[in-house]
């Protein structure tokens, strides 16, 4: 349990440090999704839903852009989502390494 609390503390501290970057990426994703929604004549909620499903690379397929500019923006949304996911993944690895310190078993 000690490692869990140490991990959570390290992860929270790291997240606080990179929160401006994460918020920027979230704003870019939301802005691009809103733009696609206007091009496709979707509601704001539908556009944001589609944008974040695309950014997280889930892609349910229930909604998809039909216009070429919207399709190009979808690629940008996915790229920003992959960058954000990679940053959070790297933060998780770093927090894990710090939590376990030298306690990792050696191969």
C-alpha positions as CSV (number, residue, x, y, z in Angstrom):
1,X,0.0,0.0,0.0
2,X,3.0,2.3,0.6
3,X,3.9,2.1,-3.1
4,X,0.4,3.0,-4.1
5,X,0.4,6.2,-2.0
6,X,3.9,7.1,-3.2
7,X,2.8,6.6,-6.8
8,X,-0.3,8.7,-6.4
9,X,1.7,11.5,-4.7
10,X,4.3,11.4,-7.5
11,X,1.7,11.2,-10.2
12,X,-0.3,14.1,-8.7
13,X,2.8,16.3,-8.4
14,X,3.8,15.5,-12.0
15,X,0.3,16.2,-13.2
16,X,0.3,19.5,-11.5
17,X,3.5,20.4,-13.3
18,X,2.2,19.5,-16.7
19,X,-1.4,20.6,-16.2
20,X,-0.9,23.7,-18.4
21,X,0.2,21.5,-21.3
22,X,-2.6,19.0,-20.8
23,X,-5.2,21.8,-20.6
24,X,-3.8,23.4,-23.8
25,X,-4.1,20.0,-25.6
26,X,-7.7,19.6,-24.2
27,X,-8.6,23.1,-25.5
28,X,-7.1,22.4,-28.9
29,X,-9.0,19.1,-29.1
30,X,-12.3,20.8,-28.0
31,X,-11.8,23.7,-30.4
32,X,-11.0,21.5,-33.4
33,X,-14.0,19.3,-32.5
34,X,-16.3,22.3,-32.3
35,X,-15.0,23.4,-35.8
36,X,-15.7,20.0,-37.2
37,X,-19.2,20.1,-35.6
38,X,-19.9,23.3,-37.4
39,X,-18.7,21.9,-40.7
40,X,-20.8,18.8,-40.2
41,X,-23.8,20.6,-38.6
42,X,-23.6,18.6,-35.4
43,X,-24.7,19.9,-32.0
44,X,-22.0,21.1,-29.6
45,X,-22.4,18.1,-27.4
46,X,-22.2,15.7,-30.4
47,X,-19.1,17.5,-31.7
48,X,-17.3,17.3,-28.3
49,X,-18.3,13.7,-27.9
50,X,-16.9,12.8,-31.3
51,X,-13.8,14.9,-30.8
52,X,-12.8,13.2,-27.6
53,X,-13.7,9.8,-28.8
54,X,-11.4,10.5,-31.7
55,X,-8.7,12.0,-29.6
56,X,-8.6,9.0,-27.3
57,X,-8.5,6.7,-30.4
58,X,-11.6,4.8,-29.3
59,X,-13.5,5.6,-32.5
60,X,-16.9,4.0,-31.9
61,X,-17.9,4.8,-35.5
62,X,-21.3,6.1,-34.6
63,X,-20.4,9.5,-36.0
64,X,-17.9,10.4,-38.7
65,X,-17.1,13.5,-40.7
66,X,-18.2,13.5,-44.4
67,X,-16.5,16.7,-45.6
68,X,-12.8,16.7,-46.6
69,X,-11.8,19.7,-44.3
70,X,-13.5,17.9,-41.4
71,X,-11.6,14.7,-42.2
72,X,-8.3,16.6,-42.1
73,X,-9.2,18.2,-38.8
74,X,-10.0,14.7,-37.5
75,X,-6.4,13.7,-38.2
76,X,-5.2,16.7,-36.2
77,X,-7.5,15.8,-33.3
78,X,-6.2,12.3,-33.3
79,X,-2.6,13.5,-33.3
80,X,-3.2,15.8,-30.3
81,X,-4.9,13.0,-28.5
82,X,-2.0,10.6,-29.1
83,X,0.5,13.2,-27.8
84,X,-1.6,13.8,-24.7
85,X,-2.0,10.1,-24.0
86,X,1.8,9.6,-24.5
87,X,2.6,12.4,-22.0
88,X,0.3,11.0,-19.4
89,X,1.7,7.5,-20.0
90,X,5.2,8.8,-19.6
91,X,4.2,10.5,-16.4
92,X,2.7,7.2,-15.1
93,X,6.0,5.4,-15.8
94,X,8.0,8.1,-14.1
95,X,5.7,8.0,-11.0
96,X,6.0,4.2,-10.9
97,X,9.8,4.3,-11.1
98,X,9.9,6.9,-8.3
99,X,7.5,4.9,-6.1
100,X,9.5,1.7,-6.3
101,X,12.9,3.4,-6.4
102,X,15.5,0.6,-6.3
103,X,13.0,-2.0,-5.3
104,X,12.5,-3.4,-8.8
105,X,13.7,-7.0,-9.1
106,X,16.7,-7.4,-11.2
107,X,16.6,-9.8,-14.1
